[in-house]
Amino acid sequence: MINVSAAMGGQFAFAAAELTAEIERLGPSPFRSISGNGHMQGTPSKTVKPVQIEDDAGD
């Protein structure tokens, strides 16, 4: 998340470009249906493995 004022147009454009590049790097959603309507119908086009998140909160 980024907070910019009206006078920070350059910083906003940079943040928007970074976000766009990251979305393009990630590619299409694995949950998108083959028909392309975006609804969760049927099985996903590929299997998504769970992610293990390590908690470093004061241990």
VENTA-V542602 format. One line per field, one symbol per residue. ss: DSSP state (H for helix, E for strand, - for the rest). phi: phi as a letter, one per 20 degrees, with the letter a starting at -180 (. if undefined). psi: psi as a letter, one per 30 degrees, with the letter a starting at -180 (. if undefined). A space follows every 10 residues. Layout:
BEGIN
ss: ???
phi: ???
psi: ???
END
This chain:
BEGIN
ss: --------HH HHHHHHHHHH HHHHHH---- ---------- ---------- ---------
phi: .cdcefedff ffffffffff ffffffnfff effffnenef cmeffbfdef dededdfme
psi: kkjklffhee eeeeeeeeee eeeeeealkf fklefgffli kallflkkkl kkkkjgig.
END
